[in-house]
Amino acid sequence: MAEPGAEPARGFTPDELAARTARAQALMTEAGIDILLLTTEPEFRYYSGFLTQFWQSPTRPWFLLVPAEGKPVAVVPSIGAECLARTWLDDVRSWPSPRPEDEGVTLLADAVLELAGPRARIGLPMGPETHLRMPLADHARLVAGLEDCAFVDAGAIVRELRMTKSPAEIGKIAHICALVSGVFEALPGFVSTGMSEAEIFRAFRIECLQRGADDVPYLVGGAAPGGIGDIISPPSERRTEPGDVLMLDTGATFDGYYCDFDRNYAFERADDDARRAYATVRAAVDAGFEAARPGVTCAELFRAMQAVLERGGALGNDVGRLGHGLGMQLTEWPSHRPGDETVIRPGMVLTLEPGMTFRPGRVMVLEENIVIGEDGPAWLTRPAPTELPVIGEGG
């Protein structure tokens, strides 16, 4: 079980970044890939160790090349060159951006040819849960400029490496999970009946930041009589009332790593349906925890939780899965769903997220974060109470 502790060291050692690169290069050799082309923030950061919020601007693309041997090479806008020169990377190439007429495409193509040759097999993540962060027209120009090269899917390499976390990565996730667990435990002291959803969301974010979270980029949920239906829309100005059920699902960050879990509360009283639904998803979490052991597949983990939900009278689940991977992104591979035969292994950080429609238009969801060890799972979040908490009960 996660407990508050000393803040982990920020960043990663050059040795850890070098080890990630070496593992990628070994997999590249097996797949016959000469060079990796990475365009998204998590992949760039995974190999460079460079964390910045500058990615929120869509104006400038950033590129990282992982050659068959040696350190990665960054091809970035000049605004980022000085910062990257302070990382473990030795080769940082830049252009004066923004320059829409040639937004780094020529520089990138020249680097590929230099590092991998004119007939290189270029690996680019292409599958589910990946995207290309460069203009499609620029990508077409790059392909045309590397006409004798082949672009192939490197998604399996990206997934294989990032699904298993290092001890340093797990330490960062454990820290933010423990910190936000404390915020949820303290919530009845700063949230009360009559506050609007918007006020509750604001108060929650402030508490997370005051306790040491770097950011709270993800916060969804809401409050409604007897249970919520819409869990992803922005908070409203509606004032909470006795009998409302509040759900907050948050992804707060520390040093670029996420927690992702939720908690449910009733205001002053909870009806029997809400209490039963909460007891059901709480039992499903426990079933998932017991099932989450090395060698089990994600599909089997799904079935363990789904069986509890069905016995508890679930009318359905529109989400399509009951949890997922977690780390540098709020949601990562794999998914606990039918058909995902990913084998759970030590070092994976996962969410357990059973949810159910317990009456028409009303859902109950409970989510926890765990890490898989050699002998089984361990909690990263402090597990939710066994019964639905009531704020201001009897008030």
C-alpha positions in Angstrom: 0.0 0.0 0.0 1.3 3.4 -0.9 2.3 5.7 1.9 3.5 9.3 1.7 7.3 9.5 1.6 10.2 11.7 0.5 9.8 13.2 -2.9 11.7 11.1 -5.5 14.6 12.6 -7.4 13.5 14.3 -10.6 14.7 13.1 -14.0 16.6 10.0 -14.9 20.3 9.1 -14.8 22.2 8.8 -18.1 22.7 5.1 -17.3 18.9 4.5 -17.3 18.4 6.5 -20.5 21.3 4.5 -22.1 19.7 1.2 -21.0 16.4 2.2 -22.6 18.1 3.0 -25.8 20.1 -0.2 -25.8 16.9 -2.3 -25.3 15.3 -0.4 -28.2 18.3 -1.1 -30.4 18.2 -4.8 -29.6 14.6 -5.0 -30.6 15.3 -2.9 -33.7 17.9 -5.5 -34.8 15.4 -8.3 -34.3 12.8 -6.5 -36.4 15.2 -5.4 -39.1 14.7 -1.7 -38.4 17.7 0.6 -39.0 16.4 3.7 -37.3 13.5 4.8 -35.2 11.7 8.1 -36.0 9.8 9.4 -32.9 7.6 12.5 -33.1 5.4 12.5 -29.9 6.2 13.9 -26.5 6.2 10.7 -24.5 8.5 8.9 -26.9 10.8 11.9 -27.2 11.0 12.2 -23.5 11.4 8.4 -22.9 14.8 8.4 -24.7 16.0 11.9 -24.2 14.9 12.5 -20.6 13.8 16.0 -21.6 10.5 17.2 -19.9 8.9 20.4 -21.1 5.4 21.9 -21.4 6.4 23.4 -24.7 4.7 20.5 -26.5 1.4 22.1 -25.8 2.1 24.5 -28.7 1.2 22.8 -32.1 3.4 25.3 -34.1 6.7 23.4 -34.0 7.4 19.7 -34.5 10.1 17.9 -32.6 11.9 14.8 -33.8 14.1 12.2 -32.2 16.0 9.6 -34.1 17.2 6.4 -32.5 20.0 4.9 -34.7 21.1 1.2 -34.7 24.0 2.2 -32.5 24.9 5.1 -30.3 22.9 7.8 -28.6 19.6 9.2 -30.0 19.9 12.3 -32.2 17.5 15.2 -31.7 16.2 17.3 -34.6 14.4 20.2 -33.0 13.4 23.8 -33.4 16.2 26.2 -32.4 14.2 27.3 -29.4 14.8 23.9 -27.8 18.5 23.3 -28.8 20.1 24.9 -25.8 17.9 23.0 -23.3 18.5 19.7 -25.0 22.3 20.3 -25.0 22.1 20.0 -21.2 20.6 16.5 -21.5 22.6 13.2 -22.0 22.3 13.7 -25.8 25.5 14.7 -27.7 23.9 15.4 -31.1 21.2 18.1 -31.3 20.4 19.6 -34.7 18.1 22.5 -35.1 16.4 24.9 -37.5 14.9 28.4 -37.0 11.3 27.6 -36.4 8.5 28.4 -37.2 9.4 28.1 -40.9 6.4 26.5 -42.6 8.1 26.3 -46.0 10.5 23.7 -44.5 9.7 22.9 -40.9 12.7 20.7 -40.2 11.9 18.2 -43.0 15.2 18.7 -45.0 17.2 18.6 -41.8 15.5 15.5 -40.6 15.9 13.7 -44.0 19.6 14.5 -44.1 20.0 13.1 -40.6 18.2 9.9 -41.5 20.4 9.4 -44.5 23.6 10.1 -42.5 22.7 7.8 -39.7 21.0 4.9 -41.5 21.8 5.2 -45.2 19.8 5.7 -48.4 17.9 2.4 -48.1 17.1 2.4 -44.5 14.1 0.7 -42.9 12.6 3.5 -40.8 10.5 2.5 -37.8 7.6 4.7 -36.9 4.8 3.8 -34.4 1.7 3.3 -36.6 -0.7 1.2 -34.6 -3.4 1.8 -32.0 -2.8 4.5 -29.3 -0.1 6.1 -31.4 -0.2 9.2 -33.6 2.0 11.3 -35.9 2.9 14.7 -34.5 3.9 16.4 -37.7 1.8 17.9 -40.5 0.7 15.2 -42.9 2.0 17.2 -45.9 5.4 17.4 -44.2 5.4 13.6 -43.7 4.6 13.2 -47.4 7.6 15.4 -48.2 9.8 13.4 -45.9 8.7 10.1 -47.6 9.3 11.6 -51.0 12.7 12.8 -50.0 13.6 9.3 -48.7 12.2 7.5 -51.7 14.5 4.5 -51.4 13.8 4.1 -47.7 10.9 2.0 -46.3 8.7 3.2 -43.4 7.6 0.3 -41.2 5.6 0.0 -38.0 7.6 0.1 -34.9 4.7 0.2 -32.5 5.6 -3.2 -31.0 9.0 -1.9 -29.9 7.4 1.2 -28.3 4.8 -0.9 -26.5 7.3 -3.6 -25.3 9.6 -1.1 -23.7 7.1 1.3 -22.1 4.7 -1.3 -20.7 7.4 -2.4 -18.2 8.5 0.4 -15.8 11.9 0.8 -14.1 12.1 1.2 -10.4 12.7 5.0 -10.8 9.5 5.3 -13.0 7.5 3.3 -10.4 8.8 5.5 -7.7 7.4 8.6 -9.4 4.0 7.0 -10.0 3.9 5.7 -6.4 4.6 9.2 -5.1 1.8 10.9 -7.0 -0.6 8.1 -6.1 0.2 8.5 -2.4 -0.1 12.3 -2.6 -3.5 12.2 -4.3 -4.7 9.4 -2.0 -4.2 11.9 0.8 -6.2 14.5 -1.0 -9.1 12.2 -1.5 -9.0 11.2 2.2 -9.1 14.9 3.2 -11.8 15.8 0.7 -14.7 15.7 3.2 -12.9 18.4 5.1 -13.0 20.9 2.2 -16.1 19.9 0.2 -19.6 20.3 1.5 -23.2 20.1 0.3 -24.2 23.2 -1.6 -20.9 23.7 -3.4 -21.1 23.6 -7.2 -19.3 21.0 -9.3 -17.0 23.8 -10.6 -16.2 24.9 -7.0 -15.4 21.2 -6.0 -13.2 20.7 -9.0 -11.3 23.9 -8.3 -10.9 23.1 -4.6 -9.6 19.6 -5.5 -7.0 20.9 -7.9 -5.8 23.5 -5.5 -5.4 20.9 -2.7 -3.4 18.6 -5.0 -1.1 21.5 -6.0 -0.6 22.6 -2.4 0.4 19.1 -1.4 3.0 18.9 -4.1 1.5 17.7 -7.4 3.1 19.4 -10.4 -0.2 19.6 -12.3 -3.7 18.2 -12.4 -4.3 18.1 -16.2 -7.1 15.6 -16.0 -10.1 15.8 -13.7 -13.6 14.6 -14.7 -16.7 13.4 -12.9 -19.6 15.3 -11.4 -22.5 15.0 -9.0 -26.1 14.1 -9.5 -29.0 12.7 -7.5 -28.4 9.0 -6.7 -25.4 8.7 -9.0 -23.9 10.3 -12.1 -24.5 9.6 -15.8 -22.2 11.8 -17.6 -18.6 11.4 -16.4 -16.6 13.3 -19.0 -18.2 16.7 -19.5 -16.9 19.9 -17.9 -18.2 20.7 -14.3 -21.4 22.7 -14.1 -22.4 25.5 -11.8 -25.2 23.3 -10.4 -25.2 23.3 -6.6 -24.9 19.9 -4.9 -27.8 18.7 -2.8 -28.5 16.0 -0.2 -28.7 12.6 -1.9 -26.3 13.5 -4.7 -23.4 11.1 -5.4 -20.1 12.8 -6.4 -17.4 11.1 -8.5 -14.0 12.6 -9.1 -11.6 10.9 -11.5 -8.2 12.5 -11.6 -4.9 12.3 -13.4 -2.4 14.4 -11.5 1.3 14.4 -12.3 4.7 14.4 -10.7 7.8 14.8 -12.9 5.9 13.8 -16.0 4.3 10.7 -14.5 0.5 10.2 -13.8 -1.7 8.7 -11.3 -5.2 7.8 -12.6 -7.9 6.9 -10.1 -11.3 8.0 -8.7 -13.3 8.2 -5.6 -17.1 8.4 -4.9 -18.9 10.2 -2.1 -22.6 10.8 -1.2 -23.8 14.1 0.2 -25.5 13.6 3.6 -27.3 10.3 2.6 -27.0 7.6 0.0 -29.9 5.5 -1.4 -29.7 1.7 -1.4 -29.1 1.4 -5.1 -26.0 3.6 -4.9 -24.7 1.7 -1.9 -25.1 -1.6 -3.6 -23.5 -0.4 -6.8 -20.5 0.9 -4.8 -20.2 -2.3 -2.9 -20.2 -4.2 -6.2 -17.4 -2.1 -7.9 -15.4 -2.2 -4.7 -15.6 -6.1 -4.7 -14.7 -6.1 -8.4 -11.6 -4.1 -7.6 -10.6 -6.7 -5.0 -11.2 -9.5 -7.6 -9.0 -7.7 -10.1 -6.3 -7.2 -7.5 -6.3 -10.9 -6.7 -6.2 -11.9 -10.4 -3.5 -9.5 -11.4 -0.5 -11.8 -11.2 2.4 -12.5 -13.6 1.4 -14.8 -16.4 -2.3 -13.8 -16.4 -3.6 -12.1 -19.5 -5.5 -8.8 -19.5 -8.5 -10.6 -21.0 -8.5 -12.9 -17.9 -8.2 -9.9 -15.6 -11.2 -8.3 -17.4 -13.2 -11.5 -16.9 -12.4 -11.7 -13.2 -13.8 -8.2 -12.6 -16.7 -8.5 -15.1 -18.0 -11.6 -13.3 -18.4 -9.6 -10.1 -20.2 -6.8 -11.9 -22.6 -9.2 -13.5 -23.4 -10.9 -10.2 -24.0 -7.5 -8.8 -26.7 -6.7 -11.3 -24.7 -4.5 -13.8 -26.9 -3.4 -16.7 -23.9 -2.7 -18.9 -20.6 -0.8 -19.3 -20.2 1.6 -22.1 -16.4 2.1 -21.6 -15.4 -1.1 -23.2 -12.6 -2.0 -20.8 -12.0 -2.3 -17.1 -8.6 -0.7 -16.7 -5.4 -0.1 -18.6 -1.7 0.7 -18.4 -0.4 3.9 -16.7 2.8 6.0 -16.7 4.0 8.9 -18.8 0.5 9.1 -20.2 -2.8 9.0 -18.5 -3.7 5.8 -20.4 -1.2 3.5 -21.9 -1.1 -0.1 -23.1 -2.5 -2.6 -22.4 -6.3 -2.7 -21.9 -8.2 -5.0 -19.7 -10.8 -6.0 -22.3 -12.0 -9.1 -24.1 -9.4 -10.0 -26.8 -6.4 -8.3 -25.2 -4.1 -11.3 -24.6 -1.2 -9.2 -23.3 0.5 -11.2 -20.6 0.9 -9.3 -17.3 4.5 -9.2 -16.1 6.5 -7.7 -13.3 7.1 -4.0 -13.6 3.8 -3.2 -15.2 1.8 -0.4 -13.7 -2.0 -0.9 -14.2 -5.3 0.6 -13.3 -8.2 -1.5 -12.1 -11.3 0.3 -13.2 -14.6 -1.7 -12.9 -17.6 0.4 -13.8 -21.3 -0.5 -14.2 -24.6 1.0 -15.1 -26.6 0.2 -12.0 -29.9 1.8 -13.1 -30.8 3.6 -16.3 -28.8 6.7 -16.7 -26.7 6.1 -13.6 -23.2 4.7 -13.4 -20.7 3.7 -10.6 -17.0 3.5 -11.4 -14.1 2.8 -9.0 -10.5 2.9 -10.1 -7.2 2.0 -8.3 -3.6 1.9 -9.4 -1.3 -1.1 -8.8 2.2 -2.3 -9.7 3.0 -5.9 -10.6 5.8 -7.5 -8.7 7.5 -10.9 -9.0 5.0 -12.4 -6.5 1.9 -10.5 -7.5 0.4 -7.0 -7.3 0.9 -4.2 -4.8 -1.2 -1.1 -4.3 0.0 2.3 -5.4 -3.1 4.1 -4.4 -4.5 3.6 -0.9 -7.7 1.6 -1.6 -11.0 3.2 -1.3 -13.3 2.6 1.7 -15.3 -0.6 1.6 -18.5 1.4 2.0 -19.6 4.5 0.1 -18.4 7.5 2.1 -21.0 10.0 3.1 -20.0 13.7 3.4 -22.0 15.5 6.2 -24.0 12.4 7.2 -26.8 13.3 9.5 -26.2 17.0 8.8 
